[in-house]
Amino acid sequence: MHKIASAHEADFAKNSLFSSLASHPGLIDALRAQAGKLLATAEAHPRAASIMATHQRYLMAHLALSMYVKSGRTGIHVAAFLDAVEHYGIVSRNTADAFLKEMEHYRIIERKVSPTDKRLKPVVVTQETLDLACHWHAVHLETLDALDGGERAARFRADPRLFDEVQPLVCETLMKSISISQSAPTFSLFVWIDDGSVILDRIFSEIVAPDASDPRWRTRGGHSIAGLAKLAGLSVTHLSRKFAQAMRMDSIGWTGRPGRSPLWISQNFFDEYLTYQVAKLMMLEAALNRSIHSAGILHPLK
C-alpha cells in the first residue's frame, strides 16, 4: 500500500475501501487511463472543461451544479450561490461573482427569467455543461470498474436520474474536505493554479513506475515547461516559478537535460496525487451506492 500523504489524509486509511483501492495492483494503470481521458476531454472542450481544471473553479462548479439540481433544475439565484461560496470559504464573493460572469459569457450557464417574478433572473446550466459534468462522473466510475469489472459507469449513463442523485452527494463531501488538497504541498502547488489539473493529467497520464532501470516515478516522454504552459494556457514565467518551487521541494525534476528528457516525480508527490485520487474515487463510490436506492435501481453494484 502506498504511503498516506499527510496526517489529515491518514484518516482515510481507517476506511477499508481506501486500503483496498490504494493497494490494488491495477490502480496505477487505471489512474493513468483516467488522466488520459480527462486530458482528452479538456482538449476537445477546452472552455467548458476549464471549469474543472482549477481547484477553486472545480469547487465552485460542483457547488453550482448541486444547487441547480436541488432546485429541480429551475435555476440558481446568484445571491444564494455567493452566500454558499462564502460560507464554505472557497473564494471571495467578488471572485465568485466574476466566475459566474465568465461562465455566462462563454454560455456555460445562462440567465432565465423567473416565471413568478420578472425581476429575477436565475442561472441555469446549459445542456452541454450538464453532459460534460455527467461525463466527468462517468470517467471516474470507469476507473472503479477497471479495478473490479463492475458496471457502475454504464448504469450511471443509462439512468438520467442518477446524476441528480449522485452529484449533490459528491458536492456535500467535497465541501467537507476542501482542506485535503491544501494539505498536500506539491499537489496543491499545481492544482490551485489556472488549469493546473491539466498539467497534472498530462504528467500522470504518462507515469511510469520505478523499476530496476530507474528507482523513481517518471514520465514516458520528455516535457518542457514551455510545452506544459502552452497546454494549460499559462505563461512560461508563471509555470517556471511553480516548477522552481517544486524542484526546491525535491518533488519534480528532469531525468536528464531539462526540457528535453522525461520528468521524474518524487514518492511524496506521487503519494499526494494518489491519495487525492483514491479519496475522490471513494467519494464517487459512496455517492453512487447511496443513490441507487433513491433512484429506484434495485440491482447491486459490484
C-alpha positions as CSV (number, residue, x, y, z in Angstrom):
1,M,0.0,0.0,0.0
2,H,1.2,3.5,-0.9
3,K,2.2,5.9,1.9
4,I,-0.5,8.3,3.0
5,A,0.4,11.9,2.2
6,S,-0.4,13.7,5.4
7,A,-1.8,13.2,8.9
8,H,-5.1,14.7,7.9
9,E,-5.4,12.3,5.0
10,A,-4.4,9.4,7.2
11,D,-8.0,9.3,8.4
12,F,-8.9,7.7,5.1
13,A,-6.6,4.8,5.9
14,K,-9.2,3.7,8.5
15,N,-11.6,3.0,5.7
16,S,-11.4,-0.5,4.2
17,L,-12.3,0.8,0.8
18,F,-9.3,3.2,0.8
19,S,-7.0,0.4,1.7
20,S,-8.5,-1.8,-1.0
21,L,-8.2,0.8,-3.7
22,A,-4.7,2.1,-2.6
23,S,-3.2,-1.3,-2.6
24,H,-5.0,-2.6,-5.8
25,P,-2.3,-3.8,-8.3
26,G,-4.3,-2.3,-11.2
27,L,-4.7,1.2,-9.6
28,I,-1.8,2.9,-11.4
29,D,-2.9,1.7,-14.8
30,A,-6.5,2.8,-14.0
31,L,-5.4,6.2,-12.8
32,R,-3.1,6.7,-15.9
33,A,-6.1,5.9,-18.1
34,Q,-8.3,8.2,-16.1
35,A,-5.8,11.1,-16.5
36,G,-5.7,10.4,-20.2
37,K,-9.5,10.6,-20.6
38,L,-9.7,13.8,-18.6
39,L,-6.9,15.3,-20.7
40,A,-8.7,14.3,-23.9
41,T,-11.9,16.0,-22.6
42,A,-10.0,19.2,-21.8
43,E,-8.5,19.2,-25.3
44,A,-11.9,18.6,-27.0
45,H,-13.9,21.1,-24.9
46,P,-11.2,23.5,-23.5
47,R,-13.6,26.3,-22.5
48,A,-16.2,24.1,-20.7
49,A,-13.6,21.7,-19.3
50,S,-11.7,24.6,-17.7
51,I,-14.4,24.9,-15.0
52,M,-13.0,21.7,-13.6
53,A,-9.3,22.4,-14.3
54,T,-8.6,24.8,-11.4
55,H,-9.4,23.7,-7.9
56,Q,-11.3,26.8,-6.8
57,R,-13.4,26.7,-10.0
58,Y,-13.8,22.9,-9.6
59,L,-15.3,23.5,-6.1
60,M,-17.5,26.4,-7.3
61,A,-18.7,24.3,-10.3
62,H,-19.7,21.4,-8.1
63,L,-21.4,23.7,-5.7
64,A,-23.3,25.4,-8.6
65,L,-24.3,22.1,-10.1
66,S,-25.5,20.8,-6.8
67,M,-27.7,23.9,-6.2
68,Y,-29.0,23.7,-9.7
69,V,-30.1,20.0,-9.5
70,K,-31.5,20.6,-6.0
71,S,-33.7,23.4,-7.4
72,G,-35.3,20.8,-9.7
73,R,-33.3,22.4,-12.5
74,T,-35.3,25.6,-12.2
75,G,-32.3,27.8,-11.6
76,I,-29.8,29.2,-9.1
77,H,-30.2,32.6,-7.5
78,V,-26.9,34.4,-7.7
79,A,-27.1,35.8,-4.1
80,A,-27.7,32.3,-2.7
81,F,-24.7,31.0,-4.7
82,L,-22.4,33.8,-3.4
83,D,-23.6,33.2,0.1
84,A,-22.8,29.5,-0.2
85,V,-19.3,30.1,-1.7
86,E,-18.6,32.5,1.2
87,H,-20.0,30.0,3.8
88,Y,-17.6,27.3,2.6
89,G,-14.6,29.7,2.3
90,I,-13.9,28.7,-1.3
91,V,-13.2,32.3,-2.6
92,S,-14.3,35.8,-2.0
93,R,-17.8,36.9,-3.2
94,N,-16.2,39.1,-5.8
95,T,-14.2,36.2,-7.3
96,A,-17.3,34.0,-7.3
97,D,-19.3,36.7,-9.0
98,A,-16.6,37.1,-11.6
99,F,-16.6,33.3,-12.1
100,L,-20.4,33.4,-12.8
101,K,-20.0,36.2,-15.3
102,E,-17.2,34.4,-17.1
103,M,-19.3,31.2,-17.3
104,E,-22.3,33.2,-18.6
105,H,-20.1,34.9,-21.2
106,Y,-19.0,31.5,-22.6
107,R,-22.5,30.1,-22.4
108,I,-21.6,27.5,-19.8
109,I,-24.6,28.9,-17.9
110,E,-27.5,31.1,-18.9
111,R,-29.8,33.6,-17.3
112,K,-33.5,32.7,-17.2
113,V,-36.4,35.0,-16.4
114,S,-38.3,33.7,-13.4
115,P,-42.0,32.8,-14.2
116,T,-43.1,34.2,-10.8
117,D,-41.0,37.4,-10.6
118,K,-39.8,39.0,-13.9
119,R,-37.2,40.9,-11.9
120,L,-35.4,37.7,-11.0
121,K,-33.1,36.0,-13.5
122,P,-31.9,32.8,-12.0
123,V,-28.9,31.0,-13.5
124,V,-29.5,27.7,-15.4
125,V,-26.8,25.3,-16.5
126,T,-26.6,24.6,-20.3
127,Q,-27.2,21.0,-21.5
128,E,-23.6,20.8,-22.9
129,T,-22.3,21.7,-19.5
130,L,-24.5,19.1,-17.9
131,D,-23.4,16.5,-20.4
132,L,-19.7,17.2,-19.6
133,A,-20.4,17.1,-15.9
134,C,-22.0,13.7,-16.4
135,H,-19.0,12.6,-18.4
136,W,-16.6,13.7,-15.6
137,H,-18.5,11.5,-13.1
138,A,-18.7,8.6,-15.5
139,V,-14.9,8.7,-16.2
140,H,-14.2,8.2,-12.5
141,L,-16.7,5.4,-12.3
142,E,-15.0,3.8,-15.2
143,T,-11.8,3.8,-13.1
144,L,-13.6,1.9,-10.4
145,D,-15.0,-0.5,-12.9
146,A,-11.5,-1.1,-14.3
147,L,-10.5,-2.4,-10.8
148,D,-13.2,-4.9,-10.3
149,G,-15.1,-5.5,-13.6
150,G,-18.1,-3.5,-12.3
151,E,-20.8,-1.8,-14.4
152,R,-21.1,1.5,-12.5
153,A,-20.4,3.8,-15.4
154,A,-22.8,2.0,-17.8
155,R,-25.6,2.1,-15.2
156,F,-24.8,5.7,-14.4
157,R,-25.0,6.7,-18.1
158,A,-28.1,4.6,-18.6
159,D,-30.3,6.2,-15.9
160,P,-30.5,10.1,-16.2
161,R,-31.9,10.3,-12.7
162,L,-28.7,9.2,-11.2
163,F,-26.8,12.3,-12.0
164,D,-29.2,14.4,-10.0
165,E,-28.9,12.0,-7.1
166,V,-25.1,11.5,-7.1
167,Q,-23.8,15.0,-7.8
168,P,-25.2,16.7,-4.7
169,L,-23.7,13.9,-2.6
170,V,-20.4,14.3,-4.3
171,C,-20.6,18.1,-3.6
172,E,-21.5,17.6,0.0
173,T,-18.4,15.5,0.6
174,L,-16.2,18.0,-1.4
175,M,-17.4,20.9,0.8
176,K,-16.4,19.0,3.9
177,S,-12.9,18.1,2.6
178,I,-11.6,21.2,0.9
179,S,-8.5,21.0,3.1
180,I,-7.4,17.7,1.6
181,S,-5.8,19.3,-1.5
182,Q,-4.4,22.1,0.6
183,S,-2.6,19.7,2.9
184,A,-0.6,18.2,0.1
185,P,2.3,20.6,-0.6
186,T,3.3,19.8,-4.1
187,F,-0.1,18.7,-5.3
188,S,-1.7,21.9,-4.1
189,L,1.1,23.9,-5.7
190,F,-0.2,22.8,-9.1
191,V,-3.9,22.2,-8.6
192,W,-4.6,25.7,-7.3
193,I,-3.1,27.5,-10.3
194,D,-5.1,28.1,-13.5
195,D,-5.7,24.9,-15.4
196,G,-3.2,23.2,-13.1
197,S,-5.1,19.9,-13.2
198,V,-4.4,19.8,-16.9
199,I,-0.7,19.8,-16.2
200,L,-1.1,17.0,-13.6
201,D,-3.3,15.0,-16.0
202,R,-0.6,15.3,-18.7
203,I,2.2,14.2,-16.3
204,F,0.2,11.3,-14.7
205,S,-1.2,10.1,-18.0
206,E,2.4,9.1,-18.8
207,I,3.6,8.0,-15.4
208,V,6.0,5.0,-15.3
209,A,6.6,3.1,-12.1
210,P,10.0,2.7,-10.6
211,D,12.0,-0.3,-11.8
212,A,15.5,-1.7,-12.0
213,S,16.5,0.9,-14.6
214,D,15.3,3.9,-12.5
215,P,14.0,3.8,-8.9
216,R,11.9,7.0,-9.5
217,W,8.4,7.6,-10.8
218,R,8.9,9.3,-14.2
219,T,7.1,10.2,-17.4
220,R,7.4,8.2,-20.6
221,G,8.3,11.2,-22.8
222,G,10.2,14.4,-22.4
223,H,8.5,17.6,-21.3
224,S,9.4,21.3,-21.4
225,I,7.9,24.0,-19.2
226,A,7.0,25.9,-22.4
227,G,5.1,22.9,-23.7
228,L,3.2,22.4,-20.5
229,A,2.5,26.1,-20.2
230,K,1.0,26.1,-23.7
231,L,-1.1,23.1,-22.9
232,A,-2.6,24.9,-19.8
233,G,-2.7,28.4,-21.3
234,L,-0.3,29.7,-18.7
235,S,2.7,32.0,-19.1
236,V,6.1,30.3,-19.2
237,T,7.3,32.6,-16.5
238,H,4.4,31.7,-14.1
239,L,4.8,28.0,-14.6
240,S,8.6,28.2,-14.3
241,R,8.1,29.7,-10.8
242,K,5.9,26.8,-9.8
243,F,8.3,24.3,-11.2
244,A,11.2,26.0,-9.4
245,Q,9.2,25.8,-6.1
246,A,8.5,22.1,-6.7
247,M,12.1,21.4,-7.5
248,R,13.3,23.1,-4.3
249,M,11.0,20.7,-2.5
250,D,12.7,17.8,-4.3
251,S,9.3,16.9,-5.8
252,I,9.9,17.0,-9.5
253,G,12.8,17.4,-12.0
254,W,14.2,16.1,-15.2
255,T,15.9,12.7,-15.6
256,G,18.4,14.3,-18.0
257,R,18.6,17.5,-20.0
258,P,15.9,20.0,-18.7
259,G,13.0,20.4,-21.1
260,R,14.1,17.5,-23.3
261,S,14.1,14.5,-21.0
262,P,11.4,12.7,-19.1
263,L,10.3,14.2,-15.8
264,W,10.9,12.4,-12.5
265,I,8.3,12.6,-9.7
266,S,9.2,12.1,-6.0
267,Q,7.5,9.4,-4.0
268,N,5.9,12.1,-1.8
269,F,4.4,13.9,-4.8
270,F,3.1,10.7,-6.2
271,D,1.6,9.7,-2.9
272,E,-0.2,13.1,-2.6
273,Y,-1.6,12.6,-6.1
274,L,-2.7,9.0,-5.4
275,T,-4.3,9.8,-2.0
276,Y,-6.3,12.6,-3.6
277,Q,-7.5,10.4,-6.5
278,V,-8.4,7.5,-4.2
279,A,-10.3,9.8,-1.9
280,K,-12.2,11.1,-5.0
281,L,-13.0,7.5,-6.1
282,M,-14.2,6.7,-2.6
283,M,-16.5,9.8,-2.8
284,L,-18.0,8.7,-6.1
285,E,-18.4,5.1,-4.9
286,A,-20.3,6.1,-1.8
287,A,-22.5,8.6,-3.6
288,L,-23.5,6.1,-6.3
289,N,-24.3,3.4,-3.7
290,R,-26.4,5.8,-1.7
291,S,-28.2,7.0,-4.8
292,I,-29.2,3.7,-6.5
293,H,-31.9,3.2,-3.9
294,S,-33.3,6.7,-4.2
295,A,-33.3,6.4,-8.0
296,G,-35.1,3.0,-7.8
297,I,-32.3,0.9,-9.3
298,L,-32.5,-2.4,-7.5
299,H,-29.6,-4.5,-8.8
300,P,-26.5,-4.1,-6.7
301,L,-23.3,-2.5,-7.8
302,K,-20.1,-4.6,-8.0
